[in-house]
Amino acid sequence: MFEVKGEFYKGERIYKVNHWQLYYSLRNTHSLIKDFIFRMSEALSLFSRLGIVHADLKPDNILIDFDD
């Protein structure tokens, strides 16, 4: 949902965060975020029923294709 780039400036680490369109859409459309959470829950439930385990589940490891 966003890209973070860091660089050193005068001995300090400075970060620039670029929010992608999905971030703004989820933030402004409650039905979209409800649908997103529902679909993620369904997928994780299916994986659980099939005995599939992800050892490092975190937001960075979830790939999303967004078409507004």
N, C-alpha and C positions, 0 to 999 in steps of 0.2 A: 504494500500500500504506500510505501515511501522508500526513498533512496537516501542514504546518509553518506556524505563524503566528508572526511576530516583531513585537515592539513595543519602544519605547524606555522604559527605566526608569532614572531617575537618570543619564542620559547614556550608558547602555550598552544595546546591543541584546540582548534576552532572547527566546529561542525556546521555543515550546511545540510538542511533537510529539505528535500523536494517531495511534496505530496503528489501522488498520482491521482488520476480522475476517480478511481475506485474509492479512495479515502473520502473525497468530498461527497460522492454519491451515497456512501454508507452513512456518512454523518448527517446528511440532509433528508434522507428517505427512510423512514422507519420501517416501511414494509420490505424494503430491500435488505436491511440488516436482519430482520426477522427471518426472511427466506434464506439468507446466507447461513445463519446459525442453525436453522432447521436442516438444511442440506448437509452441513458439516456434521451435525449430530447423526443423521442417517448414515453417512459414510463411515463414521467411526463405529457406529453400532454394527454395521455390516462387517467391518474388519474384525470386530470382537467376536461375532458369531462364527466367522471363518477361522478363528484362531490366529489371526495376523496381528503381530505386535510391532509397533514402531518404537525403536529404542530412543529416539531423539525428537519427539513431537514438540514443536514450538512454532510460532508464527513464521519464522524465517524459512521453515521447511515446508510451508504450505504454498503451492503454486496455484495461482488463480488467473483464469482467462476472463477478462471483463469486456463486454461489449454493451455500452450504454445505449 
